[in-house]
Amino acid sequence: MALSPLLRHYDHVLLDLDGCVWIGDEVIPGSPEAVATLRASGKSVAFLTNDPRHAPEDYVRKLWSLGLQASVEEVVTVGAAIQHVLAERQPRAKAYVIGADAIFRHVGDAGARIINHTEPATTADVVVIAGHDDFDYAELRDATQAVLAGAEMLAAGRDRTFPAQDGPWPGTGAVVAALEYATGRTARSVGKPDAQMFVTALDRLGRGKALVVGDRLDSDLAGAAAAGLDGAIVLTGVTDRASAEAATDPKPVAIAEDLNTLVVAQ
């Protein structure tokens, strides 16, 4: 399959996963063919996700199971961005963590000391916030007390929802909003639209012109702009055509029904 005229101008393509490549556990039709076309045309590919529930290795296995080739180096997760920030800014910090096992591993690998269930939450230097399936009130309570006692909030993003097979699920942004409301403090977000994930991806891919492709105006398109990159929107996730066409700051370089329509010459 031939590459679309738009994609011929780029060396690298940074792909959002949820709502662009898959929804829940189902691949979006045409996505495997689109990624294969990019690779056959000599384009470098990276997969980015604000979903903090899994490790890069988990995403590689899922991509392969859905018919898309990928390596661990090509997957950039928000957990890796959190690890980078903690390692640079707060090595050996005491951390209270809200998140799945993957986030706990990233925080530990950054050199932080996780105090969940071992020390009072009020002794934490930082509260790491990442949505996960088992989030409960006790975590919200402990994190609130930690922040009111002086801990910084470091969030895995501000996505209000993410697309699932049965409809939108609340994202990390919903948890962040609850904590910010309870404490009157503002969290720092290192997931999209922060530029960190895009910078990490480009560090791995090398020099060249890059295009970001995603389904969200507030994280994918805004994050691309924050990193100084072009952004395209696909309509297989949370954004409809009217909203995409109304976007002006930043404005997408392209709007497509799906990834295949964007990538493959029609």
Disulfide bonds with the S-S distance in Angstrom:
none
